Amino acid sequence: MIHSENGQATAEYALVLVAAAIVALALITWASTTDALPAFFNSVIQKVVSVANGV
């Protein structure tokens, strides 16, 4: 029996998009409930400013 695979790539693409959305939502939730992200960006900015000032 021969089965048609029409739409297989579309279904796989949709599943990948759903998985990526779930991962993004988890990261956004984590970042909004911890102080890790603001602390990271503050340290990056401080490093950039110190390099710019020649320290």
C-alpha positions in Angstrom: 0.0 0.0 0.0 1.4 3.4 -1.0 0.8 6.3 1.3 1.0 9.9 0.2 3.5 12.1 2.1 1.9 15.4 1.0 2.0 17.9 3.9 4.6 15.9 5.8 7.1 18.8 5.7 4.5 21.3 6.6 3.5 19.3 9.7 7.1 18.9 10.7 7.7 22.6 10.3 4.7 23.4 12.4 5.9 21.1 15.2 9.3 22.8 15.1 7.7 26.2 15.4 5.5 25.0 18.3 8.6 23.6 20.1 10.5 26.9 19.5 7.6 28.9 20.9 7.5 26.7 24.0 11.3 27.2 24.6 11.0 30.9 24.0 8.1 31.2 26.4 10.0 29.2 29.1 13.0 31.5 28.7 10.9 34.6 28.9 9.2 33.3 32.0 12.5 32.4 33.6 14.1 35.8 32.7 11.2 37.8 34.1 11.2 35.9 37.4 15.0 36.1 38.1 17.6 38.9 38.3 20.0 37.0 36.1 19.3 38.9 32.9 19.5 42.4 34.2 22.6 41.6 36.2 24.2 40.1 33.0 23.4 43.2 30.9 24.6 45.5 33.7 28.0 43.6 33.8 28.2 43.8 30.0 27.5 47.6 30.0 30.1 48.1 32.7 32.7 46.2 30.8 31.9 48.2 27.6 32.2 51.5 29.5 35.4 50.5 31.1 36.9 49.5 27.7 35.7 52.8 26.2 37.3 54.8 29.0 40.6 52.9 28.6 40.6 51.4 32.0 
